[in-house]
Amino acid sequence: MEDETIGKRIERARERRVLGRTELAREAGLSYEALYLIETGKRQPRRATIRKIAAALGIDPHDLLTGAET
């Protein structure tokens, strides 16, 4: 899935872990709106945000960037 956006990879990883958007946002220290914008491709996350989301999902940030394990 080379053309898949980081937002879609985050969404897929979140759904695989059976987390709602509200839960992941809270765990990552983000607002629901910020996570929504990232997942829908309306905002590109900064590296620090990617690290927070990855930590909340229990995966390596590189996996979100590349789609390796999501």
C-alpha positions as CSV (number, residue, x, y, z in Angstrom):
1,M,0.0,0.0,0.0
2,E,2.6,2.5,-1.1
3,D,0.2,5.3,-1.9
4,E,-1.6,5.0,1.5
5,T,-1.5,8.1,3.6
6,I,-0.1,8.2,7.1
7,G,-3.6,9.1,8.3
8,K,-5.0,5.9,6.9
9,R,-2.2,3.9,8.5
10,I,-2.9,5.4,11.8
11,E,-6.6,4.7,11.4
12,R,-6.0,1.1,10.4
13,A,-3.6,0.6,13.4
14,R,-6.1,2.2,15.7
15,E,-8.9,-0.1,14.5
16,R,-6.8,-3.2,14.7
17,R,-6.2,-2.4,18.4
18,V,-10.0,-1.8,18.8
19,L,-9.5,1.8,20.0
20,G,-11.9,4.6,19.3
21,R,-10.6,7.9,18.0
22,T,-11.4,9.5,21.4
23,E,-9.4,6.9,23.2
24,L,-6.4,7.2,21.0
25,A,-6.5,11.0,21.1
26,R,-6.5,10.9,24.9
27,E,-3.7,8.4,25.1
28,A,-1.6,10.3,22.7
29,G,-2.3,13.7,24.3
30,L,-4.1,15.1,21.3
31,S,-7.5,16.5,20.8
32,Y,-10.1,14.4,19.0
33,E,-10.3,17.1,16.3
34,A,-6.5,16.9,15.7
35,L,-6.6,13.1,15.3
36,Y,-9.6,13.3,13.0
37,L,-7.8,15.8,10.8
38,I,-4.7,13.6,10.6
39,E,-6.7,10.4,9.9
40,T,-8.7,12.1,7.2
41,G,-5.6,13.6,5.5
42,K,-6.6,17.2,6.2
43,R,-3.5,17.7,8.3
44,Q,0.0,16.3,8.2
45,P,1.3,15.3,11.6
46,R,4.7,16.5,12.9
47,R,7.3,13.9,13.8
48,A,6.6,14.5,17.6
49,T,2.9,13.8,17.0
50,I,3.7,10.6,15.1
51,R,5.9,9.5,18.0
52,K,3.1,10.2,20.5
53,I,0.5,8.3,18.4
54,A,2.9,5.4,17.9
55,A,3.6,5.2,21.6
56,A,-0.1,5.2,22.4
57,L,-0.6,2.4,19.8
58,G,2.4,0.4,21.1
59,I,4.2,0.4,17.8
60,D,7.3,1.9,16.3
61,P,6.9,5.3,14.7
62,H,8.8,4.0,11.7
63,D,5.9,1.5,11.1
64,L,3.4,4.3,10.9
65,L,5.7,6.2,8.4
66,T,6.2,3.1,6.2
67,G,3.2,1.0,6.8
68,A,5.4,-1.9,7.8
69,E,3.4,-3.3,10.7
70,T,0.1,-1.5,10.7
